[in-house]
Amino acid sequence: MQSKISSFFKPSASIAPKSSTFDGDGDNEELTTWEKKEHRFFNTYTRRAQNPDSETFQKSISKNSCLEPKSAISGRPITQKKKRSYAQFHLDFGQSDFNLHTCSTCGFKYSPGEEEDEKAHKAFHKDYTHGIPFKGWCNERVIHVPYAEGSRIILVLDCDPSAHRNKVEEVVKMMEIELGSGWIFHKSCKVYLFISSQRVVGCLLAEPIKEAFKLLSRSVDEGSRGRTTKEAPRQHSNTLLFGDIRLKREVHKRAPCLQCPEGLDGNLNGAVICEKEPVPAVCGIRAIWVTSSNRRKHIASHLLDAARRSFCMGCVLEHSQLAFSQPTSAGKALACSYIGTGSFLVYKTNNPDS
């Protein structure tokens, strides 16, 4: 037998019994059915509070108080927030400067991406290109020569206070990056510092010498002077023909160096050739250096003028009386421009302290 369709539906809870009084057996059955379907019992449970006098409660409090940090003022536990650490990672693909990068200007080695290294490189790069910071001294030995407005040249000797000598050592270390280390400075040197905008932008070291050698100047026309008038110069064709196509080679004319009056531009590099016989000399320019951002401002010429006027007490040396240590290509150009000739004096440096 199939059950009725009404048996598949649950009676609604909102249906109340028809009457509050029940009479007879039929009423008892209806009451029993209503109690089974409509009456529901709900039991609620609450958590019992812990007894503060119990041993388990005391142990849990002492354990938590040891682990959690407390404030020194209120005694309450301090909630600590974990800080995330961010690290910069790099990929090694065989780079030549993966660990350390060398600055092409100042030569400083640092690790790219490291905040401290990049900060140190930035400070050193500024000192190298713009000059070493200099606040000034109470007792300065200022050399009065014509120079740019707001600048001055200071002479430092070995008998000066330690603060003066320490500043000279700091400048010499900067000079050694370009000129090499171990030979620039010794106690007998007179140091000239060019100060501009509270920075040391140039330095010259002069020493007393006894003799020097005259540099042999070579003229550009030296090779052409030995030719006879009968010899005709070779004529090279600058045009190439490919059928109807004509290609003309561009000719670059080599201009003489403006700083070398006697045409020493072709011999600025290489060995220094001097005369065999020495000549008497008094002042030797051991080293001269100017920061890269302050070059072409005649700072080196002002330093040389200061050395000529103050190196010997009571007299001013002539330009031709200055002798230079074995110069580089830039040093040759400076000497030619300052002396006015390519035949200047050169001397061999030595270290009296060694």
Beta strands, then each sheet from edge to edge (+ up, - down):
strand 1: 101-102
strand 2: 109-110
strand 3: 132-133
strand 4: 142-143
strand 5: 151-156
strand 6: 190-196
strand 7: 199-208
strand 8: 211-214
strand 9: 239-242
strand 10: 245-248
strand 11: 279-280
strand 12: 283-290
strand 13: 322-325
strand 14: 345-347
sheet 1: 1+ 2-
sheet 2: 3+ 7- 6+ 5- 4+
sheet 3: 3+ 7- 12+ 13+ 14+ 8- 11+
sheet 4: 9+ 10-
end
